[in-house]
């Protein structure tokens, strides 16, 4: 992407973008599907095209107006997510150079947001040991709709008081690019996880970089 970038805020995904938490999402998915079977809710193909949180939400919908069962189901699925996520987050630390480059963004007057499908406890387990600068952090515990739904990013931008036309969404996964596109912001992929440059191009990302420090260097060099 050539030319100047009028960016007042950059919103980052967390897992795989700022820190390699290495959560076993395949195991998480397997355990949630097994939980649906225990509850008698599983239907063949229910998982097709859905992420884990969306599978859990589908199970909630099947319970309908059953407050006691619904509360227990929510507690049990939350426990499963915690059992898979938290041990990984307790060992994770940010990628090399991330803290320093976020400091550079803040020094340049660019606001920093973090949005994540992880829990506040999970992210907190990393940040308590390795603090990062940010102006807003929205986890799955903080709102009803999470990325790729645009509300996740829209609420972050509202908190930052920055319009979508002056913002950039950065992530390592298709859901980050889809979220940014749905919210009408510039999007950037980073190659710190499993998504390839070709995949980011197919998704229509506006740009892609090897990692967050490479992106930040570019941003600071291309500010008007």
Secondary structure, DSSP 8 states (H G I E B T S, - for coil): --S----SEEEE--BTTTB-----HHHHHHHHHHHHHHTT---TTTTTT--HHHHHHHHHHHH-S-HHHHHHHHHHHHHHHHHHHHHHHTT--B-TTHHHHHHHHHHTT-EEEEE-SS-HHHHHHHHTTS----SEEE-TTS-S--TTSHHHHHHHHHHHT--GGGEEEEESSHHHHHHHHHHT-EEEEESSSS--HHHHHHHT-SEEESSHHHHHHHHHHT--
